[in-house]
Amino acid sequence: MRLAGSYLDESRGIGELTTTDLNGFLYWLENGRGVPCSRKSYARRVTTLKVYFRWLNGLG
């Protein structure tokens, strides 16, 4: 999640994130970071985001 925080604007709350923000982050992981991201690492990061947002949704 630290990696997502380094990409996303920290002044915005988690509730203000849009799918466009998340899609931009995923694109950045693959293409804009300057460090290659293996398919396995990419898949792990996507899974982490899914689990995190599912957990947040469960909190209400």
Backbone atoms as SQL, in Angstrom:
CREATE TABLE atoms (id INTEGER PRIMARY KEY, chain TEXT, resi INTEGER, resn TEXT, atom TEXT, x REAL, y REAL, z REAL);
INSERT INTO atoms VALUES
  (1, 'A', 1, 'MET', 'N', 0.818, -1.181, 0.000),
  (2, 'A', 1, 'MET', 'CA', 0.000, 0.000, 0.000),
  (3, 'A', 1, 'MET', 'C', 0.871, 1.257, 0.000),
  (4, 'A', 2, 'ARG', 'N', 2.084, 1.153, 0.492),
  (5, 'A', 2, 'ARG', 'CA', 2.981, 2.313, 0.448),
  (6, 'A', 2, 'ARG', 'C', 3.247, 2.749, -0.980),
  (7, 'A', 3, 'LEU', 'N', 3.357, 1.773, -1.865),
  (8, 'A', 3, 'LEU', 'CA', 3.602, 2.074, -3.272),
  (9, 'A', 3, 'LEU', 'C', 2.421, 2.842, -3.858),
  (10, 'A', 4, 'ALA', 'N', 1.221, 2.442, -3.508),
  (11, 'A', 4, 'ALA', 'CA', 0.025, 3.157, -3.971),
  (12, 'A', 4, 'ALA', 'C', 0.028, 4.571, -3.410),
  (13, 'A', 5, 'GLY', 'N', 0.423, 4.715, -2.159),
  (14, 'A', 5, 'GLY', 'CA', 0.492, 6.035, -1.543),
  (15, 'A', 5, 'GLY', 'C', 1.508, 6.942, -2.204),
  (16, 'A', 6, 'SER', 'N', 2.582, 6.363, -2.726),
  (17, 'A', 6, 'SER', 'CA', 3.587, 7.185, -3.398),
  (18, 'A', 6, 'SER', 'C', 3.095, 7.659, -4.760),
  (19, 'A', 7, 'TYR', 'N', 2.141, 6.940, -5.341),
  (20, 'A', 7, 'TYR', 'CA', 1.581, 7.344, -6.633),
  (21, 'A', 7, 'TYR', 'C', 0.396, 8.293, -6.452),
  (22, 'A', 8, 'LEU', 'N', -0.490, 7.962, -5.544),
  (23, 'A', 8, 'LEU', 'CA', -1.724, 8.726, -5.373),
  (24, 'A', 8, 'LEU', 'C', -1.477, 9.971, -4.538),
  (25, 'A', 9, 'ASP', 'N', -2.316, 10.973, -4.735),
  (26, 'A', 9, 'ASP', 'CA', -2.218, 12.234, -4.007),
  (27, 'A', 9, 'ASP', 'C', -2.596, 12.007, -2.543),
  (28, 'A', 10, 'GLU', 'N', -1.652, 12.232, -1.650),
  (29, 'A', 10, 'GLU', 'CA', -1.873, 11.953, -0.229),
  (30, 'A', 10, 'GLU', 'C', -2.855, 12.912, 0.427),
  (31, 'A', 11, 'SER', 'N', -3.150, 14.042, -0.216),
  (32, 'A', 11, 'SER', 'CA', -4.070, 15.004, 0.386),
  (33, 'A', 11, 'SER', 'C', -5.525, 14.569, 0.247),
  (34, 'A', 12, 'ARG', 'N', -5.777, 13.567, -0.584),
  (35, 'A', 12, 'ARG', 'CA', -7.142, 13.073, -0.779),
  (36, 'A', 12, 'ARG', 'C', -7.403, 11.895, 0.141),
  (37, 'A', 13, 'GLY', 'N', -8.625, 11.812, 0.608),
  (38, 'A', 13, 'GLY', 'CA', -9.012, 10.688, 1.455),
  (39, 'A', 13, 'GLY', 'C', -9.254, 9.440, 0.620),
  (40, 'A', 14, 'ILE', 'N', -9.233, 8.298, 1.268),
  (41, 'A', 14, 'ILE', 'CA', -9.423, 7.026, 0.567),
  (42, 'A', 14, 'ILE', 'C', -10.799, 6.972, -0.090),
  (43, 'A', 15, 'GLY', 'N', -11.779, 7.624, 0.520),
  (44, 'A', 15, 'GLY', 'CA', -13.130, 7.642, -0.034),
  (45, 'A', 15, 'GLY', 'C', -13.265, 8.477, -1.287),
  (46, 'A', 16, 'GLU', 'N', -12.264, 9.272, -1.584),
  (47, 'A', 16, 'GLU', 'CA', -12.296, 10.132, -2.766),
  (48, 'A', 16, 'GLU', 'C', -11.651, 9.491, -3.990),
  (49, 'A', 17, 'LEU', 'N', -11.053, 8.317, -3.821),
  (50, 'A', 17, 'LEU', 'CA', -10.410, 7.648, -4.951),
  (51, 'A', 17, 'LEU', 'C', -11.453, 7.165, -5.944),
  (52, 'A', 18, 'THR', 'N', -11.097, 7.234, -7.205),
  (53, 'A', 18, 'THR', 'CA', -11.989, 6.776, -8.266),
  (54, 'A', 18, 'THR', 'C', -11.357, 5.576, -8.973),
  (55, 'A', 19, 'THR', 'N', -12.155, 4.921, -9.793),
  (56, 'A', 19, 'THR', 'CA', -11.596, 3.820, -10.579),
  (57, 'A', 19, 'THR', 'C', -10.540, 4.348, -11.541),
  (58, 'A', 20, 'THR', 'N', -10.695, 5.588, -11.990),
  (59, 'A', 20, 'THR', 'CA', -9.685, 6.202, -12.859),
  (60, 'A', 20, 'THR', 'C', -8.352, 6.315, -12.120),
  (61, 'A', 21, 'ASP', 'N', -8.402, 6.709, -10.854),
  (62, 'A', 21, 'ASP', 'CA', -7.179, 6.783, -10.039),
  (63, 'A', 21, 'ASP', 'C', -6.513, 5.414, -9.935),
  (64, 'A', 22, 'LEU', 'N', -7.310, 4.400, -9.641),
  (65, 'A', 22, 'LEU', 'CA', -6.759, 3.050, -9.475),
  (66, 'A', 22, 'LEU', 'C', -6.237, 2.489, -10.786),
  (67, 'A', 23, 'ASN', 'N', -6.954, 2.733, -11.875),
  (68, 'A', 23, 'ASN', 'CA', -6.467, 2.290, -13.185),
  (69, 'A', 23, 'ASN', 'C', -5.172, 3.002, -13.551),
  (70, 'A', 24, 'GLY', 'N', -5.079, 4.286, -13.215),
  (71, 'A', 24, 'GLY', 'CA', -3.843, 5.030, -13.450),
  (72, 'A', 24, 'GLY', 'C', -2.687, 4.456, -12.654),
  (73, 'A', 25, 'PHE', 'N', -2.961, 4.074, -11.421),
  (74, 'A', 25, 'PHE', 'CA', -1.935, 3.455, -10.583),
  (75, 'A', 25, 'PHE', 'C', -1.455, 2.141, -11.191),
  (76, 'A', 26, 'LEU', 'N', -2.388, 1.316, -11.641),
  (77, 'A', 26, 'LEU', 'CA', -2.013, 0.034, -12.242),
  (78, 'A', 26, 'LEU', 'C', -1.207, 0.241, -13.522),
  (79, 'A', 27, 'TYR', 'N', -1.571, 1.239, -14.309),
  (80, 'A', 27, 'TYR', 'CA', -0.800, 1.557, -15.519),
  (81, 'A', 27, 'TYR', 'C', 0.607, 2.011, -15.126),
  (82, 'A', 28, 'TRP', 'N', 0.686, 2.857, -14.113),
  (83, 'A', 28, 'TRP', 'CA', 1.968, 3.367, -13.631),
  (84, 'A', 28, 'TRP', 'C', 2.870, 2.228, -13.159),
  (85, 'A', 29, 'LEU', 'N', 2.279, 1.227, -12.484),
  (86, 'A', 29, 'LEU', 'CA', 3.075, 0.076, -12.029),
  (87, 'A', 29, 'LEU', 'C', 3.769, -0.611, -13.194),
  (88, 'A', 30, 'GLU', 'N', 3.057, -0.754, -14.291),
  (89, 'A', 30, 'GLU', 'CA', 3.605, -1.477, -15.444),
  (90, 'A', 30, 'GLU', 'C', 4.495, -0.614, -16.329),
  (91, 'A', 31, 'ASN', 'N', 4.179, 0.673, -16.439),
  (92, 'A', 31, 'ASN', 'CA', 4.829, 1.480, -17.470),
  (93, 'A', 31, 'ASN', 'C', 5.541, 2.742, -17.003),
  (94, 'A', 32, 'GLY', 'N', 5.132, 3.334, -15.899),
  (95, 'A', 32, 'GLY', 'CA', 5.644, 4.651, -15.587),
  (96, 'A', 32, 'GLY', 'C', 6.567, 4.750, -14.402),
  (97, 'A', 33, 'ARG', 'N', 6.795, 3.675, -13.736),
  (98, 'A', 33, 'ARG', 'CA', 7.553, 3.700, -12.493),
  (99, 'A', 33, 'ARG', 'C', 9.059, 3.746, -12.700),
  (100, 'A', 34, 'GLY', 'N', 9.513, 3.299, -13.835),
  (101, 'A', 34, 'GLY', 'CA', 10.940, 3.272, -14.096),
  (102, 'A', 34, 'GLY', 'C', 11.622, 2.016, -13.583),
  (103, 'A', 35, 'VAL', 'N', 10.879, 1.171, -12.898),
  (104, 'A', 35, 'VAL', 'CA', 11.387, -0.101, -12.385),
  (105, 'A', 35, 'VAL', 'C', 10.469, -1.190, -12.920),
  (106, 'A', 36, 'PRO', 'N', 11.021, -2.193, -13.583),
  (107, 'A', 36, 'PRO', 'CA', 10.158, -3.246, -14.129),
  (108, 'A', 36, 'PRO', 'C', 9.351, -3.951, -13.032),
  (109, 'A', 37, 'CYS', 'N', 8.138, -4.297, -13.374),
  (110, 'A', 37, 'CYS', 'CA', 7.259, -5.013, -12.453),
  (111, 'A', 37, 'CYS', 'C', 6.928, -6.363, -13.086),
  (112, 'A', 38, 'SER', 'N', 7.366, -7.434, -12.459),
  (113, 'A', 38, 'SER', 'CA', 7.089, -8.760, -13.018),
  (114, 'A', 38, 'SER', 'C', 5.590, -9.037, -12.953),
  (115, 'A', 39, 'ARG', 'N', 5.145, -9.971, -13.763),
  (116, 'A', 39, 'ARG', 'CA', 3.718, -10.331, -13.769),
  (117, 'A', 39, 'ARG', 'C', 3.268, -10.820, -12.392),
  (118, 'A', 40, 'LYS', 'N', 4.129, -11.564, -11.737),
  (119, 'A', 40, 'LYS', 'CA', 3.796, -12.087, -10.411),
  (120, 'A', 40, 'LYS', 'C', 3.650, -10.956, -9.392),
  (121, 'A', 41, 'SER', 'N', 4.565, -10.004, -9.418),
  (122, 'A', 41, 'SER', 'CA', 4.481, -8.856, -8.507),
  (123, 'A', 41, 'SER', 'C', 3.251, -8.012, -8.807),
  (124, 'A', 42, 'TYR', 'N', 2.984, -7.810, -10.089),
  (125, 'A', 42, 'TYR', 'CA', 1.805, -7.039, -10.501),
  (126, 'A', 42, 'TYR', 'C', 0.534, -7.720, -9.988),
  (127, 'A', 43, 'ALA', 'N', 0.431, -9.028, -10.189),
  (128, 'A', 43, 'ALA', 'CA', -0.751, -9.777, -9.748),
  (129, 'A', 43, 'ALA', 'C', -0.903, -9.695, -8.228),
  (130, 'A', 44, 'ARG', 'N', 0.198, -9.781, -7.511),
  (131, 'A', 44, 'ARG', 'CA', 0.164, -9.691, -6.052),
  (132, 'A', 44, 'ARG', 'C', -0.328, -8.317, -5.607),
  (133, 'A', 45, 'ARG', 'N', 0.110, -7.279, -6.279),
  (134, 'A', 45, 'ARG', 'CA', -0.306, -5.920, -5.918),
  (135, 'A', 45, 'ARG', 'C', -1.780, -5.688, -6.222),
  (136, 'A', 46, 'VAL', 'N', -2.252, -6.225, -7.338),
  (137, 'A', 46, 'VAL', 'CA', -3.675, -6.118, -7.670),
  (138, 'A', 46, 'VAL', 'C', -4.503, -6.847, -6.611),
  (139, 'A', 47, 'THR', 'N', -4.069, -8.027, -6.223),
  (140, 'A', 47, 'THR', 'CA', -4.778, -8.791, -5.194),
  (141, 'A', 47, 'THR', 'C', -4.801, -8.034, -3.872),
  (142, 'A', 48, 'THR', 'N', -3.694, -7.415, -3.515),
  (143, 'A', 48, 'THR', 'CA', -3.631, -6.631, -2.281),
  (144, 'A', 48, 'THR', 'C', -4.647, -5.501, -2.310),
  (145, 'A', 49, 'LEU', 'N', -4.746, -4.797, -3.432),
  (146, 'A', 49, 'LEU', 'CA', -5.731, -3.722, -3.554),
  (147, 'A', 49, 'LEU', 'C', -7.152, -4.254, -3.429),
  (148, 'A', 50, 'LYS', 'N', -7.436, -5.368, -4.080),
  (149, 'A', 50, 'LYS', 'CA', -8.778, -5.959, -4.008),
  (150, 'A', 50, 'LYS', 'C', -9.143, -6.318, -2.569),
  (151, 'A', 51, 'VAL', 'N', -8.226, -6.974, -1.884),
  (152, 'A', 51, 'VAL', 'CA', -8.479, -7.385, -0.504),
  (153, 'A', 51, 'VAL', 'C', -8.671, -6.163, 0.383),
  (154, 'A', 52, 'TYR', 'N', -7.845, -5.157, 0.219),
  (155, 'A', 52, 'TYR', 'CA', -7.931, -3.944, 1.030),
  (156, 'A', 52, 'TYR', 'C', -9.273, -3.244, 0.836),
  (157, 'A', 53, 'PHE', 'N', -9.686, -3.061, -0.406),
  (158, 'A', 53, 'PHE', 'CA', -10.952, -2.367, -0.649),
  (159, 'A', 53, 'PHE', 'C', -12.154, -3.223, -0.250),
  (160, 'A', 54, 'ARG', 'N', -12.049, -4.527, -0.359),
  (161, 'A', 54, 'ARG', 'CA', -13.118, -5.409, 0.125),
  (162, 'A', 54, 'ARG', 'C', -13.228, -5.289, 1.647),
  (163, 'A', 55, 'TRP', 'N', -12.092, -5.219, 2.323),
  (164, 'A', 55, 'TRP', 'CA', -12.076, -5.048, 3.776),
  (165, 'A', 55, 'TRP', 'C', -12.695, -3.705, 4.161),
  (166, 'A', 56, 'LEU', 'N', -12.312, -2.636, 3.468),
  (167, 'A', 56, 'LEU', 'CA', -12.887, -1.319, 3.750),
  (168, 'A', 56, 'LEU', 'C', -14.396, -1.323, 3.556),
  (169, 'A', 57, 'ASN', 'N', -14.837, -1.950, 2.492),
  (170, 'A', 57, 'ASN', 'CA', -16.266, -2.022, 2.207),
  (171, 'A', 57, 'ASN', 'C', -17.001, -2.766, 3.322),
  (172, 'A', 58, 'GLY', 'N', -16.388, -3.780, 3.869),
  (173, 'A', 58, 'GLY', 'CA', -16.988, -4.542, 4.958),
  (174, 'A', 58, 'GLY', 'C', -17.121, -3.747, 6.248),
  (175, 'A', 59, 'LEU', 'N', -16.264, -2.732, 6.412),
  (176, 'A', 59, 'LEU', 'CA', -16.346, -1.883, 7.602),
  (177, 'A', 59, 'LEU', 'C', -17.571, -0.979, 7.566),
  (178, 'A', 60, 'GLY', 'N', -18.066, -0.745, 6.348),
  (179, 'A', 60, 'GLY', 'CA', -19.287, 0.048, 6.209),
  (180, 'A', 60, 'GLY', 'C', -19.005, 1.437, 5.860);
